[in-house]
Amino acid sequence: MNSLDLPGRPEDTRIVVAMSGGVDSSVVAGILKREGYDVVGVTLQLYDHGAATHRAGSCCAGQDIDDARRVSETLGIPHYVLNYEERFRKSVIEPFAESYVSGETPIPCVSCNQTVKFADLLETARELGADALATGHYIRSKANGAHRALYRPVDADRDQSYFLFATTQEQIDYLRFPLGGLSKPEVRAIAEELGLSVAAKQDSQDICFVPQGKYSDIIAKLKPTAATPGDIVHIDGRVLGRHDGILRYTVGQRRGLGVASGEPLYVVHLDAERARVIVGPREALETHKIYLRNVNWLGDMALDAIPSEGLELFAKVRSTRPPRPAMLHHHGGASWVELADGESGIAPGQACVLYTDDGNDARVLGGGFIERSERAAEAEAMLTRLAAKPARIAAE
């Protein structure tokens, strides 16, 4: 076995590297080339519109494609640019807009990995005769019996496992992640050693196609009718004001609500059907139970074999927070997670990623998208009563 756990000598092993134009994927190509592998660089052009293509920290467009091309020339490897704009629009951008309009908080990076990168690009790598597809993600994969399993990386600050929970077993077996055992400073140092022009390049942003992070601008452009005005309603039923569209709000938001109140208020629910933004005190956000959809289970135990009392594990409901103790339940085709310590500001559409523990060597057990959350009994009762009232009844 070679360094990628593949049979044969490196020079007899073809690896396609997904090159975004950033330092991470560039170093992956450089490392593998230095080890003697037959490396082919592939860059996807995913979008080509507006300010996003020129913004520092974008990826897969404009300047980034040129950077990937220059790195490939420096390394002496073939490089191809594939136009995936149409696939990206249909598989990532349009579902992102639809999800936001329905009151959810989507994670397009997960969708991109699910569809364009680890499905379409993976198939392209196979067509090029590659033995594996390598990426610059900070995550590790190791042999696990006849297959491979995913683990958190050495550099916890760069952990990208939250965005890769939906990777299927077949994809995991074909993918390789050479940076999983390195820290970001080490990666930049290698880029310097290799003489790569991107060694000091700024990291890409989470949502590459959104200029200045203004989600509402993208959604309003794709869905002109989405900015429907409506009421801003307190969870106790009082109408506090009006808004210009729920697409401008997210669950857990405190600033910029557009209403004056004697108490700190947070967005606790987005009622897309009635175009209402429901606000309330922080305690109304507290959640201990979340229901999941589209679960991708990667554990050795079958999902249907999980004991009736549940399976103890660790769950992560935000990319920036560490995994926390939880209990996974699965019954009658439904999956839900009970959070031991509770969380606040959980929104539908976000991901809940599951791990064996909270350490840097924790295995990724999969995860799912949050369908809904169950708050404390009092908050749930107030939301139920509010849902039963006609719009603006509290103002009468």
KOLVEX-156404 format. One record per residue (C-alpha): residue number from 0; x negated, y, z. Coordinates in nm, 2 decimals. Example, Ala and Ser with C-alpha at 12.3 -4.5 7.8 and 13.67 -1.06 7.14 Angstrom:
// residues 2
gudo nr = 0; xx = -1.23; yy = -0.45; zz = 0.78
gudo nr = 1; xx = -1.37; yy = -0.11; zz = 0.71
//
This chain:
// residues 396
gudo nr = 0; xx = 0.00; yy = 0.00; zz = 0.00
gudo nr = 1; xx = -0.12; yy = 0.35; zz = -0.07
gudo nr = 2; xx = -0.07; yy = 0.66; zz = 0.14
gudo nr = 3; xx = 0.30; yy = 0.69; zz = 0.03
gudo nr = 4; xx = 0.38; yy = 0.33; zz = 0.13
gudo nr = 5; xx = 0.40; yy = 0.24; zz = -0.24
gudo nr = 6; xx = 0.22; yy = -0.06; zz = -0.40
gudo nr = 7; xx = -0.07; yy = 0.01; zz = -0.63
gudo nr = 8; xx = -0.35; yy = 0.25; zz = -0.65
gudo nr = 9; xx = -0.27; yy = 0.63; zz = -0.64
gudo nr = 10; xx = -0.39; yy = 0.67; zz = -1.00
gudo nr = 11; xx = -0.14; yy = 0.41; zz = -1.11
gudo nr = 12; xx = 0.14; yy = 0.57; zz = -0.92
gudo nr = 13; xx = 0.35; yy = 0.85; zz = -1.08
gudo nr = 14; xx = 0.50; yy = 1.10; zz = -0.84
gudo nr = 15; xx = 0.74; yy = 1.37; zz = -0.94
gudo nr = 16; xx = 0.71; yy = 1.67; zz = -0.71
gudo nr = 17; xx = 1.01; yy = 1.91; zz = -0.68
gudo nr = 18; xx = 0.83; yy = 2.25; zz = -0.70
gudo nr = 19; xx = 1.04; yy = 2.55; zz = -0.59
gudo nr = 20; xx = 0.75; yy = 2.80; zz = -0.63
gudo nr = 21; xx = 0.69; yy = 2.82; zz = -0.26
gudo nr = 22; xx = 0.38; yy = 2.72; zz = -0.06
gudo nr = 23; xx = 0.53; yy = 2.40; zz = 0.08
gudo nr = 24; xx = 0.61; yy = 2.22; zz = -0.24
gudo nr = 25; xx = 0.29; yy = 2.36; zz = -0.40
gudo nr = 26; xx = 0.08; yy = 2.20; zz = -0.12
gudo nr = 27; xx = 0.27; yy = 1.87; zz = -0.17
gudo nr = 28; xx = 0.16; yy = 1.87; zz = -0.53
gudo nr = 29; xx = -0.19; yy = 1.97; zz = -0.44
gudo nr = 30; xx = -0.23; yy = 1.70; zz = -0.17
gudo nr = 31; xx = -0.11; yy = 1.42; zz = -0.40
gudo nr = 32; xx = -0.32; yy = 1.54; zz = -0.69
gudo nr = 33; xx = -0.62; yy = 1.55; zz = -0.46
gudo nr = 34; xx = -0.55; yy = 1.19; zz = -0.35
gudo nr = 35; xx = -0.55; yy = 1.08; zz = -0.71
gudo nr = 36; xx = -0.18; yy = 1.03; zz = -0.78
gudo nr = 37; xx = -0.03; yy = 1.09; zz = -1.13
gudo nr = 38; xx = 0.16; yy = 1.40; zz = -1.04
gudo nr = 39; xx = 0.43; yy = 1.57; zz = -1.24
gudo nr = 40; xx = 0.57; yy = 1.90; zz = -1.13
gudo nr = 41; xx = 0.94; yy = 1.98; zz = -1.19
gudo nr = 42; xx = 1.11; yy = 2.31; zz = -1.11
gudo nr = 43; xx = 1.48; yy = 2.36; zz = -1.13
gudo nr = 44; xx = 1.62; yy = 2.69; zz = -1.25
gudo nr = 45; xx = 1.93; yy = 2.71; zz = -1.04
gudo nr = 46; xx = 2.06; yy = 3.06; zz = -1.09
gudo nr = 47; xx = 1.95; yy = 3.37; zz = -1.29
gudo nr = 48; xx = 2.16; yy = 3.66; zz = -1.18
gudo nr = 49; xx = 2.13; yy = 3.99; zz = -1.00
gudo nr = 50; xx = 1.90; yy = 4.09; zz = -0.72
gudo nr = 51; xx = 1.86; yy = 3.74; zz = -0.59
gudo nr = 52; xx = 1.61; yy = 3.66; zz = -0.86
gudo nr = 53; xx = 1.38; yy = 3.94; zz = -0.76
gudo nr = 54; xx = 1.42; yy = 3.92; zz = -0.38
gudo nr = 55; xx = 1.12; yy = 3.81; zz = -0.17
gudo nr = 56; xx = 1.21; yy = 3.48; zz = -0.02
gudo nr = 57; xx = 1.44; yy = 3.35; zz = -0.30
gudo nr = 58; xx = 1.37; yy = 3.02; zz = -0.47
gudo nr = 59; xx = 1.43; yy = 2.83; zz = -0.79
gudo nr = 60; xx = 1.47; yy = 3.15; zz = -1.00
gudo nr = 61; xx = 1.28; yy = 3.43; zz = -1.16
gudo nr = 62; xx = 0.93; yy = 3.48; zz = -1.01
gudo nr = 63; xx = 0.94; yy = 3.15; zz = -0.83
gudo nr = 64; xx = 0.94; yy = 2.96; zz = -1.16
gudo nr = 65; xx = 0.64; yy = 3.16; zz = -1.27
gudo nr = 66; xx = 0.46; yy = 3.08; zz = -0.94
gudo nr = 67; xx = 0.53; yy = 2.71; zz = -0.97
gudo nr = 68; xx = 0.39; yy = 2.72; zz = -1.33
gudo nr = 69; xx = 0.07; yy = 2.89; zz = -1.21
gudo nr = 70; xx = 0.02; yy = 2.65; zz = -0.93
gudo nr = 71; xx = 0.06; yy = 2.36; zz = -1.18
gudo nr = 72; xx = -0.20; yy = 2.51; zz = -1.41
gudo nr = 73; xx = -0.44; yy = 2.55; zz = -1.11
gudo nr = 74; xx = -0.39; yy = 2.19; zz = -1.01
gudo nr = 75; xx = -0.41; yy = 2.06; zz = -1.37
gudo nr = 76; xx = -0.07; yy = 1.88; zz = -1.36
gudo nr = 77; xx = 0.21; yy = 1.88; zz = -1.62
gudo nr = 78; xx = 0.50; yy = 2.10; zz = -1.53
gudo nr = 79; xx = 0.86; yy = 2.11; zz = -1.65
gudo nr = 80; xx = 1.14; yy = 2.36; zz = -1.59
gudo nr = 81; xx = 1.49; yy = 2.22; zz = -1.60
gudo nr = 82; xx = 1.79; yy = 2.44; zz = -1.64
gudo nr = 83; xx = 2.04; yy = 2.32; zz = -1.38
gudo nr = 84; xx = 2.23; yy = 2.64; zz = -1.35
gudo nr = 85; xx = 2.57; yy = 2.50; zz = -1.46
gudo nr = 86; xx = 2.53; yy = 2.20; zz = -1.22
gudo nr = 87; xx = 2.43; yy = 2.43; zz = -0.94
gudo nr = 88; xx = 2.72; yy = 2.66; zz = -1.00
gudo nr = 89; xx = 2.98; yy = 2.37; zz = -1.00
gudo nr = 90; xx = 2.82; yy = 2.16; zz = -0.72
gudo nr = 91; xx = 2.70; yy = 2.43; zz = -0.48
gudo nr = 92; xx = 2.81; yy = 2.79; zz = -0.55
gudo nr = 93; xx = 3.18; yy = 2.73; zz = -0.63
gudo nr = 94; xx = 3.24; yy = 2.49; zz = -0.34
gudo nr = 95; xx = 3.06; yy = 2.74; zz = -0.11
gudo nr = 96; xx = 3.31; yy = 3.01; zz = -0.22
gudo nr = 97; xx = 3.61; yy = 2.78; zz = -0.19
gudo nr = 98; xx = 3.50; yy = 2.68; zz = 0.16
gudo nr = 99; xx = 3.46; yy = 3.04; zz = 0.28
gudo nr = 100; xx = 3.80; yy = 3.14; zz = 0.14
gudo nr = 101; xx = 3.96; yy = 2.85; zz = 0.34
gudo nr = 102; xx = 3.82; yy = 2.99; zz = 0.66
gudo nr = 103; xx = 3.51; yy = 2.76; zz = 0.69
gudo nr = 104; xx = 3.14; yy = 2.83; zz = 0.73
gudo nr = 105; xx = 2.98; yy = 2.61; zz = 0.47
gudo nr = 106; xx = 2.61; yy = 2.51; zz = 0.44
gudo nr = 107; xx = 2.52; yy = 2.53; zz = 0.07
gudo nr = 108; xx = 2.16; yy = 2.39; zz = 0.14
gudo nr = 109; xx = 2.32; yy = 2.06; zz = 0.23
gudo nr = 110; xx = 2.53; yy = 2.05; zz = -0.08
gudo nr = 111; xx = 2.23; yy = 2.14; zz = -0.29
gudo nr = 112; xx = 2.03; yy = 1.85; zz = -0.15
gudo nr = 113; xx = 2.33; yy = 1.62; zz = -0.18
gudo nr = 114; xx = 2.40; yy = 1.69; zz = -0.55
gudo nr = 115; xx = 2.14; yy = 1.88; zz = -0.75
gudo nr = 116; xx = 1.81; yy = 1.79; zz = -0.58
gudo nr = 117; xx = 1.86; yy = 1.44; zz = -0.45
gudo nr = 118; xx = 2.11; yy = 1.32; zz = -0.72
gudo nr = 119; xx = 2.04; yy = 1.49; zz = -1.05
gudo nr = 120; xx = 1.67; yy = 1.56; zz = -1.00
gudo nr = 121; xx = 1.62; yy = 1.22; zz = -0.85
gudo nr = 122; xx = 1.77; yy = 1.06; zz = -1.16
gudo nr = 123; xx = 1.54; yy = 1.28; zz = -1.38
gudo nr = 124; xx = 1.24; yy = 1.16; zz = -1.18
gudo nr = 125; xx = 1.34; yy = 0.80; zz = -1.25
gudo nr = 126; xx = 1.37; yy = 0.88; zz = -1.62
gudo nr = 127; xx = 1.02; yy = 1.02; zz = -1.61
gudo nr = 128; xx = 0.90; yy = 0.69; zz = -1.48
gudo nr = 129; xx = 0.82; yy = 0.81; zz = -1.14
gudo nr = 130; xx = 0.77; yy = 0.57; zz = -0.85
gudo nr = 131; xx = 0.90; yy = 0.84; zz = -0.60
gudo nr = 132; xx = 1.02; yy = 1.20; zz = -0.58
gudo nr = 133; xx = 0.83; yy = 1.41; zz = -0.33
gudo nr = 134; xx = 0.95; yy = 1.74; zz = -0.18
gudo nr = 135; xx = 0.81; yy = 2.00; zz = 0.06
gudo nr = 136; xx = 1.07; yy = 1.95; zz = 0.33
gudo nr = 137; xx = 0.96; yy = 1.93; zz = 0.69
gudo nr = 138; xx = 1.09; yy = 1.58; zz = 0.78
gudo nr = 139; xx = 0.93; yy = 1.24; zz = 0.81
gudo nr = 140; xx = 1.03; yy = 0.91; zz = 0.66
gudo nr = 141; xx = 0.89; yy = 0.57; zz = 0.78
gudo nr = 142; xx = 0.94; yy = 0.21; zz = 0.69
gudo nr = 143; xx = 1.23; yy = 0.05; zz = 0.87
gudo nr = 144; xx = 1.26; yy = -0.31; zz = 0.77
gudo nr = 145; xx = 1.34; yy = -0.34; zz = 0.40
gudo nr = 146; xx = 1.43; yy = 0.03; zz = 0.39
gudo nr = 147; xx = 1.30; yy = 0.36; zz = 0.52
gudo nr = 148; xx = 1.44; yy = 0.59; zz = 0.79
gudo nr = 149; xx = 1.43; yy = 0.96; zz = 0.85
gudo nr = 150; xx = 1.26; yy = 1.12; zz = 1.16
gudo nr = 151; xx = 1.21; yy = 1.48; zz = 1.28
gudo nr = 152; xx = 0.88; yy = 1.63; zz = 1.18
gudo nr = 153; xx = 0.57; yy = 1.71; zz = 1.39
gudo nr = 154; xx = 0.64; yy = 2.08; zz = 1.37
gudo nr = 155; xx = 0.97; yy = 2.12; zz = 1.55
gudo nr = 156; xx = 0.99; yy = 2.49; zz = 1.45
gudo nr = 157; xx = 1.01; yy = 2.39; zz = 1.09
gudo nr = 158; xx = 1.25; yy = 2.09; zz = 1.13
gudo nr = 159; xx = 1.47; yy = 2.06; zz = 0.83
gudo nr = 160; xx = 1.64; yy = 1.74; zz = 0.92
gudo nr = 161; xx = 1.96; yy = 1.93; zz = 0.99
gudo nr = 162; xx = 1.99; yy = 2.00; zz = 0.61
gudo nr = 163; xx = 1.91; yy = 1.64; zz = 0.51
gudo nr = 164; xx = 2.16; yy = 1.44; zz = 0.71
gudo nr = 165; xx = 2.37; yy = 1.36; zz = 0.40
gudo nr = 166; xx = 2.08; yy = 1.19; zz = 0.22
gudo nr = 167; xx = 2.19; yy = 0.84; zz = 0.13
gudo nr = 168; xx = 1.98; yy = 0.52; zz = 0.21
gudo nr = 169; xx = 1.91; yy = 0.47; zz = -0.16
gudo nr = 170; xx = 1.77; yy = 0.83; zz = -0.19
gudo nr = 171; xx = 1.57; yy = 0.79; zz = 0.13
gudo nr = 172; xx = 1.40; yy = 0.48; zz = 0.00
gudo nr = 173; xx = 1.29; yy = 0.67; zz = -0.31
gudo nr = 174; xx = 1.20; yy = 1.01; zz = -0.15
gudo nr = 175; xx = 0.87; yy = 1.10; zz = 0.01
gudo nr = 176; xx = 0.80; yy = 1.40; zz = 0.25
gudo nr = 177; xx = 0.42; yy = 1.45; zz = 0.27
gudo nr = 178; xx = 0.45; yy = 1.76; zz = 0.50
gudo nr = 179; xx = 0.63; yy = 1.58; zz = 0.78
gudo nr = 180; xx = 0.31; yy = 1.53; zz = 0.98
gudo nr = 181; xx = 0.18; yy = 1.88; zz = 0.93
gudo nr = 182; xx = 0.24; yy = 2.22; zz = 1.09
gudo nr = 183; xx = 0.31; yy = 2.53; zz = 0.88
gudo nr = 184; xx = -0.03; yy = 2.69; zz = 0.96
gudo nr = 185; xx = -0.20; yy = 2.37; zz = 0.85
gudo nr = 186; xx = 0.00; yy = 2.38; zz = 0.52
gudo nr = 187; xx = -0.10; yy = 2.74; zz = 0.45
gudo nr = 188; xx = -0.47; yy = 2.65; zz = 0.53
gudo nr = 189; xx = -0.45; yy = 2.36; zz = 0.27
gudo nr = 190; xx = -0.31; yy = 2.60; zz = 0.02
gudo nr = 191; xx = -0.61; yy = 2.83; zz = 0.08
gudo nr = 192; xx = -0.85; yy = 2.54; zz = 0.04
gudo nr = 193; xx = -0.69; yy = 2.44; zz = -0.29
gudo nr = 194; xx = -0.70; yy = 2.80; zz = -0.42
gudo nr = 195; xx = -0.33; yy = 2.83; zz = -0.47
gudo nr = 196; xx = -0.19; yy = 3.18; zz = -0.54
gudo nr = 197; xx = 0.11; yy = 3.11; zz = -0.32
gudo nr = 198; xx = -0.09; yy = 3.05; zz = 0.00
gudo nr = 199; xx = 0.05; yy = 3.36; zz = 0.17
gudo nr = 200; xx = 0.39; yy = 3.37; zz = 0.00
gudo nr = 201; xx = 0.69; yy = 3.45; zz = 0.21
gudo nr = 202; xx = 0.91; yy = 3.15; zz = 0.30
gudo nr = 203; xx = 1.24; yy = 3.11; zz = 0.11
gudo nr = 204; xx = 1.57; yy = 3.21; zz = 0.27
gudo nr = 205; xx = 1.83; yy = 2.95; zz = 0.37
gudo nr = 206; xx = 2.08; yy = 3.06; zz = 0.11
gudo nr = 207; xx = 1.88; yy = 3.14; zz = -0.20
gudo nr = 208; xx = 2.15; yy = 3.28; zz = -0.43
gudo nr = 209; xx = 2.29; yy = 3.54; zz = -0.19
gudo nr = 210; xx = 2.11; yy = 3.88; zz = -0.22
gudo nr = 211; xx = 2.05; yy = 4.05; zz = 0.12
gudo nr = 212; xx = 2.26; yy = 3.78; zz = 0.29
gudo nr = 213; xx = 2.59; yy = 3.94; zz = 0.19
gudo nr = 214; xx = 2.81; yy = 3.63; zz = 0.14
gudo nr = 215; xx = 3.12; yy = 3.84; zz = 0.10
gudo nr = 216; xx = 2.98; yy = 4.00; zz = -0.22
gudo nr = 217; xx = 2.92; yy = 3.67; zz = -0.39
gudo nr = 218; xx = 3.26; yy = 3.53; zz = -0.28
gudo nr = 219; xx = 3.45; yy = 3.84; zz = -0.38
gudo nr = 220; xx = 3.29; yy = 3.82; zz = -0.73
gudo nr = 221; xx = 3.38; yy = 3.45; zz = -0.77
gudo nr = 222; xx = 3.72; yy = 3.48; zz = -0.60
gudo nr = 223; xx = 3.86; yy = 3.83; zz = -0.66
gudo nr = 224; xx = 4.18; yy = 3.75; zz = -0.48
gudo nr = 225; xx = 4.01; yy = 3.62; zz = -0.17
gudo nr = 226; xx = 3.98; yy = 3.95; zz = 0.00
gudo nr = 227; xx = 4.34; yy = 3.95; zz = 0.12
gudo nr = 228; xx = 4.40; yy = 4.20; zz = 0.41
gudo nr = 229; xx = 4.56; yy = 4.07; zz = 0.72
gudo nr = 230; xx = 4.59; yy = 4.11; zz = 1.10
gudo nr = 231; xx = 4.32; yy = 4.08; zz = 1.36
gudo nr = 232; xx = 4.51; yy = 3.91; zz = 1.64
gudo nr = 233; xx = 4.41; yy = 3.84; zz = 2.00
gudo nr = 234; xx = 4.44; yy = 3.48; zz = 2.11
gudo nr = 235; xx = 4.71; yy = 3.59; zz = 2.35
gudo nr = 236; xx = 4.93; yy = 3.72; zz = 2.06
gudo nr = 237; xx = 4.85; yy = 4.09; zz = 2.05
gudo nr = 238; xx = 4.79; yy = 4.24; zz = 1.71
gudo nr = 239; xx = 4.48; yy = 4.46; zz = 1.75
gudo nr = 240; xx = 4.42; yy = 4.58; zz = 1.40
gudo nr = 241; xx = 4.38; yy = 4.50; zz = 1.03
gudo nr = 242; xx = 4.10; yy = 4.35; zz = 0.83
gudo nr = 243; xx = 4.00; yy = 4.35; zz = 0.46
gudo nr = 244; xx = 3.96; yy = 3.97; zz = 0.42
gudo nr = 245; xx = 3.87; yy = 3.67; zz = 0.64
gudo nr = 246; xx = 3.57; yy = 3.61; zz = 0.41
gudo nr = 247; xx = 3.40; yy = 3.89; zz = 0.60
gudo nr = 248; xx = 3.42; yy = 3.70; zz = 0.93
gudo nr = 249; xx = 3.28; yy = 3.39; zz = 1.08
gudo nr = 250; xx = 3.37; yy = 3.20; zz = 1.40
gudo nr = 251; xx = 3.15; yy = 3.32; zz = 1.69
gudo nr = 252; xx = 3.10; yy = 3.67; zz = 1.54
gudo nr = 253; xx = 3.10; yy = 3.95; zz = 1.79
gudo nr = 254; xx = 2.98; yy = 4.26; zz = 1.61
gudo nr = 255; xx = 3.16; yy = 4.44; zz = 1.33
gudo nr = 256; xx = 3.51; yy = 4.32; zz = 1.42
gudo nr = 257; xx = 3.67; yy = 4.65; zz = 1.35
gudo nr = 258; xx = 3.88; yy = 4.67; zz = 1.66
gudo nr = 259; xx = 3.84; yy = 4.86; zz = 1.99
gudo nr = 260; xx = 3.89; yy = 4.67; zz = 2.31
gudo nr = 261; xx = 3.80; yy = 4.70; zz = 2.68
gudo nr = 262; xx = 3.65; yy = 4.35; zz = 2.67
gudo nr = 263; xx = 3.38; yy = 4.18; zz = 2.46
gudo nr = 264; xx = 3.57; yy = 3.99; zz = 2.18
gudo nr = 265; xx = 3.46; yy = 3.72; zz = 1.95
gudo nr = 266; xx = 3.61; yy = 3.55; zz = 1.64
gudo nr = 267; xx = 3.75; yy = 3.23; zz = 1.77
gudo nr = 268; xx = 3.95; yy = 3.11; zz = 1.47
gudo nr = 269; xx = 4.01; yy = 3.20; zz = 1.10
gudo nr = 270; xx = 4.37; yy = 3.14; zz = 1.00
gudo nr = 271; xx = 4.33; yy = 3.13; zz = 0.62
gudo nr = 272; xx = 4.69; yy = 3.04; zz = 0.55
gudo nr = 273; xx = 4.82; yy = 3.36; zz = 0.71
gudo nr = 274; xx = 4.51; yy = 3.57; zz = 0.65
gudo nr = 275; xx = 4.46; yy = 3.62; zz = 1.02
gudo nr = 276; xx = 4.14; yy = 3.67; zz = 1.22
gudo nr = 277; xx = 4.19; yy = 3.54; zz = 1.57
gudo nr = 278; xx = 3.97; yy = 3.69; zz = 1.84
gudo nr = 279; xx = 3.93; yy = 3.63; zz = 2.21
gudo nr = 280; xx = 3.69; yy = 3.61; zz = 2.50
gudo nr = 281; xx = 3.37; yy = 3.41; zz = 2.48
gudo nr = 282; xx = 3.51; yy = 3.13; zz = 2.69
gudo nr = 283; xx = 3.77; yy = 3.07; zz = 2.42
gudo nr = 284; xx = 3.48; yy = 2.95; zz = 2.19
gudo nr = 285; xx = 3.37; yy = 2.67; zz = 2.43
gudo nr = 286; xx = 3.39; yy = 2.34; zz = 2.26
gudo nr = 287; xx = 3.33; yy = 1.98; zz = 2.38
gudo nr = 288; xx = 3.49; yy = 1.77; zz = 2.11
gudo nr = 289; xx = 3.44; yy = 1.80; zz = 1.74
gudo nr = 290; xx = 3.60; yy = 1.59; zz = 1.46
gudo nr = 291; xx = 3.39; yy = 1.50; zz = 1.15
gudo nr = 292; xx = 3.46; yy = 1.44; zz = 0.78
gudo nr = 293; xx = 3.24; yy = 1.29; zz = 0.51
gudo nr = 294; xx = 3.02; yy = 1.11; zz = 0.76
gudo nr = 295; xx = 2.69; yy = 0.98; zz = 0.63
gudo nr = 296; xx = 2.58; yy = 0.71; zz = 0.88
gudo nr = 297; xx = 2.22; yy = 0.60; zz = 0.87
gudo nr = 298; xx = 2.20; yy = 0.39; zz = 1.19
gudo nr = 299; xx = 2.11; yy = 0.02; zz = 1.19
gudo nr = 300; xx = 2.44; yy = -0.06; zz = 1.36
gudo nr = 301; xx = 2.74; yy = -0.03; zz = 1.13
gudo nr = 302; xx = 2.96; yy = 0.26; zz = 1.20
gudo nr = 303; xx = 3.26; yy = 0.03; zz = 1.25
gudo nr = 304; xx = 3.06; yy = -0.17; zz = 1.51
gudo nr = 305; xx = 3.02; yy = 0.13; zz = 1.75
gudo nr = 306; xx = 3.16; yy = 0.02; zz = 2.09
gudo nr = 307; xx = 3.51; yy = 0.15; zz = 2.19
gudo nr = 308; xx = 3.35; yy = 0.35; zz = 2.47
gudo nr = 309; xx = 3.13; yy = 0.53; zz = 2.22
gudo nr = 310; xx = 2.76; yy = 0.54; zz = 2.13
gudo nr = 311; xx = 2.52; yy = 0.76; zz = 2.33
gudo nr = 312; xx = 2.30; yy = 0.98; zz = 2.11
gudo nr = 313; xx = 2.20; yy = 1.34; zz = 2.05
gudo nr = 314; xx = 2.38; yy = 1.59; zz = 1.83
gudo nr = 315; xx = 2.28; yy = 1.91; zz = 1.67
gudo nr = 316; xx = 2.55; yy = 2.16; zz = 1.56
gudo nr = 317; xx = 2.32; yy = 2.44; zz = 1.45
gudo nr = 318; xx = 1.99; yy = 2.43; zz = 1.26
gudo nr = 319; xx = 1.82; yy = 2.65; zz = 1.51
gudo nr = 320; xx = 1.91; yy = 2.46; zz = 1.83
gudo nr = 321; xx = 1.76; yy = 2.13; zz = 1.96
gudo nr = 322; xx = 1.96; yy = 1.81; zz = 1.96
gudo nr = 323; xx = 2.17; yy = 1.78; zz = 2.28
gudo nr = 324; xx = 2.33; yy = 1.48; zz = 2.46
gudo nr = 325; xx = 2.65; yy = 1.36; zz = 2.30
gudo nr = 326; xx = 2.87; yy = 1.06; zz = 2.25
gudo nr = 327; xx = 2.98; yy = 0.94; zz = 1.90
gudo nr = 328; xx = 3.32; yy = 0.77; zz = 1.86
gudo nr = 329; xx = 3.46; yy = 0.60; zz = 1.55
gudo nr = 330; xx = 3.80; yy = 0.44; zz = 1.54
gudo nr = 331; xx = 4.06; yy = 0.39; zz = 1.27
gudo nr = 332; xx = 3.84; yy = 0.55; zz = 1.01
gudo nr = 333; xx = 3.81; yy = 0.87; zz = 1.22
gudo nr = 334; xx = 3.48; yy = 0.99; zz = 1.37
gudo nr = 335; xx = 3.44; yy = 1.24; zz = 1.65
gudo nr = 336; xx = 3.17; yy = 1.36; zz = 1.88
gudo nr = 337; xx = 3.19; yy = 1.46; zz = 2.25
gudo nr = 338; xx = 2.93; yy = 1.71; zz = 2.35
gudo nr = 339; xx = 2.80; yy = 1.66; zz = 2.70
gudo nr = 340; xx = 2.71; yy = 2.02; zz = 2.76
gudo nr = 341; xx = 2.96; yy = 2.19; zz = 2.53
gudo nr = 342; xx = 2.89; yy = 2.44; zz = 2.26
gudo nr = 343; xx = 3.03; yy = 2.78; zz = 2.16
gudo nr = 344; xx = 3.11; yy = 2.92; zz = 1.82
gudo nr = 345; xx = 3.14; yy = 2.59; zz = 1.63
gudo nr = 346; xx = 3.31; yy = 2.65; zz = 1.29
gudo nr = 347; xx = 3.47; yy = 2.41; zz = 1.04
gudo nr = 348; xx = 3.24; yy = 2.34; zz = 0.75
gudo nr = 349; xx = 2.92; yy = 2.34; zz = 0.96
gudo nr = 350; xx = 2.72; yy = 2.02; zz = 1.01
gudo nr = 351; xx = 2.69; yy = 1.80; zz = 1.31
gudo nr = 352; xx = 2.37; yy = 1.60; zz = 1.28
gudo nr = 353; xx = 2.30; yy = 1.29; zz = 1.49
gudo nr = 354; xx = 1.97; yy = 1.17; zz = 1.64
gudo nr = 355; xx = 1.84; yy = 0.89; zz = 1.87
gudo nr = 356; xx = 1.70; yy = 1.15; zz = 2.11
gudo nr = 357; xx = 1.58; yy = 1.51; zz = 2.13
gudo nr = 358; xx = 1.21; yy = 1.44; zz = 2.08
gudo nr = 359; xx = 0.99; yy = 1.52; zz = 1.78
gudo nr = 360; xx = 0.99; yy = 1.16; zz = 1.68
gudo nr = 361; xx = 1.37; yy = 1.13; zz = 1.70
gudo nr = 362; xx = 1.53; yy = 0.93; zz = 1.42
gudo nr = 363; xx = 1.80; yy = 1.09; zz = 1.21
gudo nr = 364; xx = 2.12; yy = 0.87; zz = 1.24
gudo nr = 365; xx = 2.32; yy = 1.08; zz = 0.99
gudo nr = 366; xx = 2.60; yy = 1.32; zz = 1.06
gudo nr = 367; xx = 2.90; yy = 1.48; zz = 0.91
gudo nr = 368; xx = 3.08; yy = 1.81; zz = 0.84
gudo nr = 369; xx = 3.29; yy = 1.96; zz = 1.11
gudo nr = 370; xx = 3.66; yy = 1.92; zz = 1.03
gudo nr = 371; xx = 3.78; yy = 2.09; zz = 1.35
gudo nr = 372; xx = 3.68; yy = 2.14; zz = 1.71
gudo nr = 373; xx = 3.88; yy = 2.10; zz = 2.02
gudo nr = 374; xx = 3.84; yy = 2.38; zz = 2.27
gudo nr = 375; xx = 3.92; yy = 2.39; zz = 2.64
gudo nr = 376; xx = 4.29; yy = 2.31; zz = 2.72
gudo nr = 377; xx = 4.39; yy = 2.67; zz = 2.79
gudo nr = 378; xx = 4.24; yy = 2.80; zz = 2.46
gudo nr = 379; xx = 4.39; yy = 2.51; zz = 2.26
gudo nr = 380; xx = 4.73; yy = 2.59; zz = 2.41
gudo nr = 381; xx = 4.71; yy = 2.95; zz = 2.32
gudo nr = 382; xx = 4.61; yy = 2.88; zz = 1.96
gudo nr = 383; xx = 4.89; yy = 2.63; zz = 1.93
gudo nr = 384; xx = 5.15; yy = 2.89; zz = 2.05
gudo nr = 385; xx = 5.00; yy = 3.15; zz = 1.82
gudo nr = 386; xx = 5.02; yy = 2.92; zz = 1.52
gudo nr = 387; xx = 5.39; yy = 2.87; zz = 1.59
gudo nr = 388; xx = 5.46; yy = 3.24; zz = 1.57
gudo nr = 389; xx = 5.54; yy = 3.42; zz = 1.24
gudo nr = 390; xx = 5.28; yy = 3.67; zz = 1.13
gudo nr = 391; xx = 5.28; yy = 4.01; zz = 1.32
gudo nr = 392; xx = 5.54; yy = 3.88; zz = 1.57
gudo nr = 393; xx = 5.33; yy = 4.01; zz = 1.85
gudo nr = 394; xx = 5.36; yy = 4.36; zz = 1.73
gudo nr = 395; xx = 5.74; yy = 4.36; zz = 1.74
//
